[in-house]
Amino acid sequence: MGGRKKGIEMFVQSVSDGSMSDEEVIEYLAEIFENGLDSSETVLLTKEMRDSGVVIQWPEEMSALVVDKHSTGGVGDKVSIALAPALAACGAKVPMISGRGLGHTGGTLDKLESIPGFRTDIPVEELIQQVSKIGVAMVGQTEDLVPADRRMYALRDISGLVASVPLITGSIVSKKAAEGISALVLDVKTGSAAFMKEKASAEELAYSMKSVAEGMGISTTCLITSMDHPIGHAVGNSLEIVESVETLCGRGPSDLEELVCIQGGLLLSSIGLAVDQGHGSAMILDSLYDGSAFDKFLEMVKAQGGESSIFDSDRDMFAGLGLINSELYSTDVLSDHDGWVSDIDAVLIADLCLKLGAGRTELGGSIDHSVGIIIHVGIGSPVSKNEILATVYHRNGESDDLHAIKDAFSISEEPQFPSSRILGVV
Ligand code: URA
């Protein structure tokens, strides 16, 4: 065992200093993928990864208020974009370091970069200053934070070694620990469009991440949430910013608002700004309805060089007009018959968005920020024949794919009822 631990230390060091070749790194990762790690080895891997770069130290007077959340990735998942400013409006400090989308899940950075001028490549020093001053920053991973993960994740991605509990734990928790946070909420997705298709595997990942993060002194709660149909109504980068902004103005879809309020409530109670999760969730909800969360979002956009004036149009009516690209084609998807919506297949929706250009199929590939889909119905919506189910915004003119997206919608003859996305708490 001691030998294996020594091996983990040397492995992470050799990944960071480049003394191991890509083939050797993949071989070592494949061994972990096949045989797993026990919990003390997973803790060691995570700590070594965290310490491969800078670990942020916050001024003592604010360090207990520093929080973050992370999602394992979903379709239409824009929770972070509404949650981070809402938390800051409630007094928390949020240095949110996010990733780019790859494959069918979108990335928070790609969505934010649809705001003209918005910079996500912010050095650590600037991140610390911005969070100390306004309470929130949403940025990308820099060269100096967890460099071991940058290389390991890229190699796992090209060699099919992503879906491993110890490797995902090391990757996610090391990045959050390097932010120097006190409390963390992890949104572990399960379902057809999630990494973890089965609830039991999502729970296994949640227990692993929680025990490792708590062992590193971070108060951690994991939510297990369903990822079978898209979150909210918008899928596609700028369309998701518009929906996030609508949520920040108290006009968001109920499933998105629930995820924002519950995760925010858990964090506010973990750091003592709320007496319990219910109180914390009410504080977050108030910040969405009284305009303070939206004000924080605008402050963040300005601080990071974004054109906040595009959101000025009319805060009481519709806050994202400046992001809608009027040059796009739009195609409506119509229902074939009367009934109630029983399923909206997130994988089919995400695959179409990928084909439209909203996502990337290889690391570093470019994306189209404007294209995407607005879904006009939700689970349980009554629909009539020829009613519009969704509108696809695209550049391609007509294509079979646009009409095939009808298959993503299942219409039942029996009434259907939406249920909460939250399946469990760990
Ligand atoms: N997201 C990460 O940051 N790392 C993983 O390993 C999986 C998802």
Boltz pocket constraint, residues with backbone or C-beta under 6 A from the ligand:
constraints:
  - pocket:
      binder: B
      contacts: [[A, 71], [A, 72], [A, 99], [A, 153], [A, 162], [A, 167], [A, 168], [A, 169], [A, 171], [A, 172]]
      max_distance: 6.0
